Amino acid sequence: TYTYRVQACNGGGCSGFSAEASATTEESSGPNLFISNLYLVQSTQSLDGDVPLVADKAGFLRVFALASEGNDLQPEVRVRFYHDGALVHTATVSAPGASVPTSVSESSLGYSWNVEVSKSLMESGLSILADVDPGNAVGEPDEGDNQFPASGTPMTMDVRTTSTYRVTFIPVLQNVNGLVGNVSAGNADEFFDDVLERLPIADTDANIHAEYATDAEVLERDNANGAWGTVLSEVNALRVAEGGSRSYYGVVKTDYTSGVAGMGYLGWPAAIGWDRLPSGAGVAAHEWGHNWNRRHAPGCGAGSPDESYPYADGKIGLWGMDVGPNSLKSPATYFDFMSYCGPDWVSDYSYEAILNYRESAGAVAVSGVAEPSLLVWGRVEDGVIVLEPAFEVETRATMPTQPGDYRMDGLTSTGASLFSLEFDLIPVPDGKPGEGHFAF
């Protein structure tokens, strides 16, 4: 029993004390409830919630409420969402199981209180406050530690606005066998399936180029004849000749079902891949990963792996989640999509690197107005320079961004210098050893 008096104070002083009153409370000896962590995930997330999020893309909130001892309690959790400090949405979540866990486990959605978060809530300025047993239905020793963050200040989410990923798809006709890559307005969006599921991209935009015919040798499952690199080089030259600022993706058809399925540049927006859906979506994501400056994650024979990759054998490192079907991806089972292993998902390492690359250097634009130009292009294979036929084109000029190990000289018929360009080759991670391309 507690006996107490009340006094009121303001700037002018204090009142006298009230008469005494008393209250008798019930002793609580049950488990204490509290929230250990919460995080919002779109593809991958750490327990600390420090992986950035993408605006206008749905997410999934996990709240890890715990009890100080074993129990059969089933308390609710209330979650409040704020935009720039203003309350915009409240969700009350029933207990996911027959008791409150006593330690954090990410291995099952039954160990957390969960909220599907619509893309309309995912915007800059989002913050979240959660509390367990908001109606104090459970008697516990301490009712003062039921909210998270404990300060009562909503937790700020790092939500970033990203650019639309714009791709021009090119159906490639192989003159050697008549096979044409199957891509059209009707199926182009299917090539984005893995990108939208896993990567920090909220919106895509596709257009379909006219069919492109190549005289390259037949595409082989082991690329022994280098034809995959030839076609990639042609798609890149097409992009440069047209002065495009979008990513170019050539779609090919093969006469085999296993083997080389795609090839893309490192840090340059052109790639090719086969048309076999749904696997073609995974191939596209992998090759675009190269375009976003991602080397291979180590594992299963992937060449030129990223030596800075932080997790053994190319595993994803943290728990991942496919938000559509609310499917968890175990770090013990899943490999990064930039490895050659499966099953695959995305690591936080690759996710954040792609987000940062697209925010800083990912938008490759061509400036100026179209004018009569000379397309000079080619590649290096096994140390041998292959210079393809030059073409006169009407386009916006694309020039080397920095000097490098190669030089291209343009001369008059009398040997006088017209131009001299120093440049580096564009690397091809899935190509032959030392393979690189150029087009200006």
Phi and psi in degrees as a GROMACS rama.xvg file:
@    title "Ramachandran Plot"
@    xaxis  label "Phi"
@    yaxis  label "Psi"
@TYPE xy
-109.72  134.821  TYR-2
-113.359  137.454  THR-3
-150.16  160.821  TYR-4
-126.324  159.859  ARG-5
-122.947  137.726  VAL-6
-133.061  140.143  GLN-7
-111.08  138.54  ALA-8
-133.548  148.91  CYS-9
-145.681  -165.215  ASN-10
-62.8051  -22.2298  GLY-11
-90.0612  -3.35046  GLY-12
129.939  -167.548  GLY-13
-121.723  150.069  CYS-14
-79.4795  173.822  SER-15
-72.3984  170.261  GLY-16
-77.4893  149.758  PHE-17
-74.0877  174.213  SER-18
-65.6577  158.117  ALA-19
-69.5249  144.361  GLU-20
-131.927  164.112  ALA-21
-140.17  155.014  SER-22
-145.669  141.504  ALA-23
-111.122  122.792  THR-24
-102.991  156.412  THR-25
-85.6526  136.03  GLU-26
-70.7454  132.169  GLU-27
-105.259  127.577  SER-28
-127.723  12.1667  SER-29
-86.9316  -171.16  GLY-30
-65.3061  150.859  PRO-31
-94.8969  135.41  ASN-32
-102.161  143.213  LEU-33
-159.893  166.032  PHE-34
-108.054  122.924  ILE-35
-83.9439  -45.7618  SER-36
-151.124  160.062  ASN-37
-145.29  150.302  LEU-38
-150.587  155.847  TYR-39
-111.149  124.956  LEU-40
-121.609  142.738  VAL-41
-117.535  -28.825  GLN-42
-147.847  -43.807  SER-43
-148.444  148.841  THR-44
-160.713  148.692  GLN-45
-93.3091  163.552  SER-46
-62.2077  -27.262  LEU-47
-80.2439  -9.4328  ASP-48
71.1239  30.5518  GLY-49
-98.316  6.44109  ASP-50
-82.6698  125.068  VAL-51
-61.1003  158.05  PRO-52
-114.115  165.197  LEU-53
-114.913  132.29  VAL-54
-67.6398  150.507  ALA-55
64.0982  28.7768  ASP-56
-136.07  130.472  LYS-57
-60.961  150.695  ALA-58
-133.661  -177.716  GLY-59
-140.636  121.316  PHE-60
-96.5797  130.969  LEU-61
-117.049  124.481  ARG-62
-111.712  122.244  VAL-63
-100.675  89.1916  PHE-64
-85.2176  139.887  ALA-65
-130.036  163.085  LEU-66
-122.166  151.723  ALA-67
-75.0594  -12.492  SER-68
-158.042  168.262  GLU-69
-55.8806  149.067  GLY-70
-163.798  173.591  ASN-71
-125.748  35.3183  ASP-72
-85.2465  150.129  LEU-73
-136.872  64.1919  GLN-74
-75.5341  157.203  PRO-75
-82.7665  160.717  GLU-76
-123.75  133.578  VAL-77
-105.121  134.625  ARG-78
-123.966  128.965  VAL-79
-116.119  130.599  ARG-80
-106.519  134.81  PHE-81
-124.486  144.487  TYR-82
-117.058  116.809  HIS-83
51.4188  40.0154  ASP-84
87.5261  -8.44041  GLY-85
-98.5422  131.028  ALA-86
-66.3739  125.582  LEU-87
-120.141  -17.2928  VAL-88
-163.024  142.208  HIS-89
-129.56  133.719  THR-90
-125.606  133.808  ALA-91
-112.175  124.191  THR-92
-112.901  128.135  VAL-93
-72.9556  159.709  SER-94
-62.4954  137.098  ALA-95
-81.4031  -12.244  PRO-96
-146.52  -170.69  GLY-97
-83.6095  -6.30469  ALA-98
-156.25  166.682  SER-99
-90.2814  127.861  VAL-100
-60.5446  157.634  PRO-101
-105.62  -2.96321  THR-102
-150.764  157.328  SER-103
-75.8862  131.664  VAL-104
-140.851  128.321  SER-105
-92.4524  -0.687048  GLU-106
-74.5457  -11.8732  SER-107
-148.091  143.03  SER-108
-69.1625  -11.7318  LEU-109
-75.3182  -5.28637  GLY-110
-103.267  9.47732  TYR-111
-144.44  157.72  SER-112
-91.0408  125.144  TRP-113
-121.08  144.507  ASN-114
-135.697  124.841  VAL-115
-76.9659  123.412  GLU-116
-105.469  117.917  VAL-117
-68.5891  156.743  SER-118
-66.2141  -21.7402  LYS-119
-67.2694  -25.2943  SER-120
-83.4033  -18.3863  LEU-121
-85.8711  94.2007  MET-122
-152.046  162.774  GLU-123
-57.0341  140.981  SER-124
93.6109  4.26956  GLY-125
-75.1223  136.102  LEU-126
-141.726  158.068  SER-127
-137.232  138.687  ILE-128
-129.75  131.43  LEU-129
-127.464  148.655  ALA-130
-143.393  142.312  ASP-131
-94.2502  142.541  VAL-132
52.5919  57.9728  ASP-133
-63.6692  -24.9516  PRO-134
-92.4314  7.40594  GLY-135
53.1089  41.642  ASN-136
-74.6058  -20.7278  ALA-137
-104.554  124.618  VAL-138
-75.0256  127.11  GLY-139
-144.843  159.117  GLU-140
-62.1489  -31.7567  PRO-141
-136.203  110.695  ASP-142
-89.0712  -1.03419  GLU-143
-90.9396  -3.06345  GLY-144
-117.785  29.0422  ASP-145
-89.5546  -6.08583  ASN-146
-111.096  159.386  GLN-147
-139.497  127.981  PHE-148
-65.2235  154.964  PRO-149
-64.0302  -23.545  ALA-150
-69.5106  -18.1997  SER-151
85.2625  -3.08582  GLY-152
-88.8343  124.189  THR-153
-54.4677  144.276  PRO-154
-79.2298  124.72  MET-155
-78.3912  132.598  THR-156
-96.7366  138.727  MET-157
-86.5695  88.3439  ASP-158
-105.576  124.649  VAL-159
-116.797  141.039  ARG-160
-85.735  127.921  THR-161
-116.147  158.549  THR-162
-80.5222  153.891  SER-163
-64.9854  136.63  THR-164
-88.1635  114.992  TYR-165
-108.343  124.198  ARG-166
-129.17  135.339  VAL-167
-100.656  117.476  THR-168
-90.7602  134.143  PHE-169
-118.329  113.606  ILE-170
-71.0154  121.745  PRO-171
-100.385  125.411  VAL-172
-97.3885  124.248  LEU-173
-92.7027  110.237  GLN-174
-61.6006  -26.1601  ASN-175
-66.4381  -28.4805  VAL-176
-137.427  -1.27898  ASN-177
79.0348  4.54383  GLY-178
-77.2733  137.438  LEU-179
-123.115  131.814  VAL-180
-62.6683  132.975  GLY-181
-89.793  93.7875  ASN-182
-140.596  136.496  VAL-183
-154.8  175.66  SER-184
-60.4327  -24.6514  ALA-185
-76.6236  -25.8783  GLY-186
-125.331  0.790403  ASN-187
-58.1767  -38.5272  ALA-188
-63.1758  -24.823  ASP-189
-67.0093  -25.5603  GLU-190
-69.7249  -17.429  PHE-191
-91.3579  -1.94557  PHE-192
-55.5832  -50.0222  ASP-193
-69.0727  -34.8053  ASP-194
-61.9994  -47.4886  VAL-195
-71.5381  -30.7134  LEU-196
-68.9744  -39.4986  GLU-197
-112.817  -30.606  ARG-198
-107.812  163.252  LEU-199
-77.9252  62.6318  PRO-200
-134.305  128.617  ILE-201
-98.9825  -31.2786  ALA-202
-136.81  145.282  ASP-203
-129.525  160.189  THR-204
-143.968  125.134  ASP-205
-118.747  140.991  ALA-206
-132.738  158.503  ASN-207
-109.211  122.771  ILE-208
-80.0719  160.109  HIS-209
-62.6285  153.737  ALA-210
-56.6695  137.84  GLU-211
-114.099  129.406  TYR-212
-101.477  132.445  ALA-213
-117.588  144.342  THR-214
-98.6197  14.6173  ASP-215
-62.5659  160.294  ALA-216
-63.3322  167.131  GLU-217
-61.5843  141.945  VAL-218
-71.5457  124.196  LEU-219
-108.175  151.926  GLU-220
-63.3297  -27.2409  ARG-221
-108.104  4.04191  ASP-222
53.4658  34.1866  ASN-223
-62.7092  -31.7778  ALA-224
-91.4122  0.147898  ASN-225
73.0345  12.429  GLY-226
-64.3027  -32.2051  ALA-227
-60.0129  -43.0933  TRP-228
-66.1893  -35.7862  GLY-229
-61.8736  -47.2777  THR-230
-65.5076  -40.5051  VAL-231
-60.1389  -44.0013  LEU-232
-60.4857  -38.5611  SER-233
-68.3962  -39.8713  GLU-234
-64.1831  -39.58  VAL-235
-65.6161  -42.6008  ASN-236
-62.6216  -36.6045  ALA-237
-61.4097  -43.086  LEU-238
-62.5688  -46.1872  ARG-239
-65.4087  -42.1202  VAL-240
-62.0395  -31.4307  ALA-241
-92.4206  -1.73681  GLU-242
63.9718  32.1078  GLY-243
-75.0966  146.873  GLY-244
-107.157  -7.09377  SER-245
-84.2234  164.565  ARG-246
-73.5867  141.286  SER-247
-108.724  133.572  TYR-248
-134.121  109.692  TYR-249
-82.6798  131.797  GLY-250
-108.909  124.451  VAL-251
-119.343  158.62  VAL-252
-111.926  136.21  LYS-253
-113.074  160.264  THR-254
-96.1735  17.04  ASP-255
-134.318  163.679  TYR-256
-114.349  -4.96576  THR-257
-143.885  140.766  SER-258
135.253  -157.012  GLY-259
-58.806  128.739  VAL-260
-121.555  -10.7113  ALA-261
-169.268  167.814  GLY-262
-158.667  137.221  MET-263
-146.67  161.311  GLY-264
-82.0494  155.026  TYR-265
-90.2758  112.873  LEU-266
73.6671  25.2536  GLY-267
-145.738  135.821  TRP-268
-83.7455  60.5527  PRO-269
-146.947  140.601  ALA-270
-160.354  168.211  ALA-271
-138.334  156.172  ILE-272
-163.805  162.107  GLY-273
-76.6893  167.854  TRP-274
-98.0686  8.67394  ASP-275
-76.4728  100.015  ARG-276
-92.4941  144.103  LEU-277
-86.7058  -7.93658  PRO-278
-62.0359  -26.3174  SER-279
-60.6313  -25.9105  GLY-280
-69.803  -38.5141  ALA-281
-67.7657  -38.4882  GLY-282
-62.2608  -46.2454  VAL-283
-59.7968  -44.8542  ALA-284
-60.1329  -42.6041  ALA-285
-63.1737  -47.5904  HIS-286
-68.535  -37.9144  GLU-287
-66.1712  -31.6703  TRP-288
-57.0164  -42.5654  GLY-289
-61.387  -44.3889  HIS-290
-57.8532  -30.7972  ASN-291
-89.6343  23.5366  TRP-292
72.8617  26.1282  ASN-293
-96.9993  122.675  ARG-294
-80.3481  176.451  ARG-295
-66.1111  142.989  HIS-296
-76.9709  144.518  ALA-297
-66.5655  144.244  PRO-298
138.145  136.596  GLY-299
59.9468  36.1181  CYS-300
83.7754  12.5209  GLY-301
-65.8674  129.498  ALA-302
-79.9744  155.586  GLY-303
47.81  55.5103  SER-304
-68.9091  157.305  PRO-305
-71.8845  113.659  ASP-306
-70.4622  -14.9541  GLU-307
-92.2619  -0.882279  SER-308
-59.6206  128.33  TYR-309
-85.8036  -11.3645  PRO-310
-116.208  140.976  TYR-311
-62.557  141.162  ALA-312
62.7202  15.4936  ASP-313
77.8463  15.8251  GLY-314
-69.0898  164.278  LYS-315
-79.9928  -16.2175  ILE-316
84.4241  -48.1918  GLY-317
-119.102  162.445  LEU-318
-64.3289  132.185  TRP-319
-110.017  172.522  GLY-320
-153.74  132.74  MET-321
-90.35  106.357  ASP-322
-67.1941  -30.3113  VAL-323
-55.397  -63.8105  GLY-324
-89.3809  6.8396  PRO-325
53.9461  53.0911  ASN-326
-107.574  122.899  SER-327
-78.2595  148.789  LEU-328
-121.88  111.868  LYS-329
-76.0286  135.555  SER-330
-68.8563  -13.7175  PRO-331
-82.2806  -17.5339  ALA-332
-114.381  -35.8553  THR-333
-96.9336  144.626  TYR-334
-108.395  157.36  PHE-335
-66.6005  144.653  ASP-336
-67.3608  -11.8807  PHE-337
-90.6136  4.06673  MET-338
-93.0166  -177.778  SER-339
-102.089  8.50124  TYR-340
-95.9524  164.604  CYS-341
-145.947  159.833  GLY-342
-68.372  156.666  PRO-343
-124.257  154.131  ASP-344
-146.11  -149.7  TRP-345
-126.843  138.815  VAL-346
-84.6381  160.817  SER-347
-63.9497  -30.7673  ASP-348
-61.8249  -51.3686  TYR-349
-68.5293  -40.5989  SER-350
-57.5279  -50.5772  TYR-351
-69.4695  -36.0518  GLU-352
-64.4977  -40.5554  ALA-353
-66.6857  -43.389  ILE-354
-59.3277  -46.9207  LEU-355
-67.1465  -38.4675  ASN-356
-64.4822  -44.9507  TYR-357
-67.6317  -30.7522  ARG-358
-71.5744  -32.2378  GLU-359
-103.325  -58.8483  SER-360
-117.47  4.18707  ALA-361
-75.8509  -21.8145  GLY-362
-90.0028  97.6156  ALA-363
-90.4594  111.676  VAL-364
-113.316  153.012  ALA-365
-111.114  127.995  VAL-366
-105.274  171.864  SER-367
89.9534  -177.875  GLY-368
-107.857  157.912  VAL-369
-66.7659  137.626  ALA-370
-153.315  162.89  GLU-371
-57.5982  127.446  PRO-372
-140.39  167.927  SER-373
-116.551  121.095  LEU-374
-87.4379  117.489  LEU-375
-120.003  125.142  VAL-376
-152.708  164.082  TRP-377
169.525  -158.196  GLY-378
-161.193  168.689  ARG-379
-120.649  125.277  VAL-380
-128.604  124.773  GLU-381
52.2162  38.8431  ASP-382
80.1967  0.964374  GLY-383
-105.192  129.231  VAL-384
-80.8447  127.001  ILE-385
-109.359  112.826  VAL-386
-101.041  114.747  LEU-387
-79.4084  163.769  GLU-388
-59.0408  137.087  PRO-389
-82.7556  153.343  ALA-390
-133.006  145.116  PHE-391
-82.943  127.869  GLU-392
-137.189  156.682  VAL-393
-102.967  106.115  GLU-394
-160.813  175.467  THR-395
-86.4283  134.245  ARG-396
-67.2635  140.543  ALA-397
-118.942  118.418  THR-398
-120.377  162.814  MET-399
-59.4252  142.04  PRO-400
-86.9272  -18.6123  THR-401
-161.184  157.261  GLN-402
-68.4177  160.608  PRO-403
-154.283  -155.948  GLY-404
-85.1769  -5.17362  ASP-405
-119.867  153.65  TYR-406
-134.151  137.663  ARG-407
-115.763  123.584  MET-408
-113.131  134.603  ASP-409
-108.228  126.863  GLY-410
-124.342  152.775  LEU-411
-78.6539  174.557  THR-412
-64.4996  -18.1342  SER-413
-97.3803  0.9559  THR-414
94.5207  0.616012  GLY-415
-72.2537  147.309  ALA-416
-78.3012  129.876  SER-417
-100.288  -40.5961  LEU-418
-159.642  159.438  PHE-419
-146.654  120.704  SER-420
-122.549  128.476  LEU-421
-98.7626  142.226  GLU-422
-159.61  166.591  PHE-423
-108.341  151.546  ASP-424
-70.1122  151.519  LEU-425
-82.3339  119.503  ILE-426
-67.6074  149.72  PRO-427
-123.866  92.211  VAL-428
-57.721  -33.041  PRO-429
-97.2902  8.50545  ASP-430
-86.7244  -167.288  GLY-431
-69.9232  159.549  LYS-432
-54.0651  127.043  PRO-433
75.8999  6.48729  GLY-434
-71.0648  138.46  GLU-435
-155.526  156.818  GLY-436
-126.132  165.365  HIS-437
-150.023  152.651  PHE-438
-161.932  123.182  ALA-439
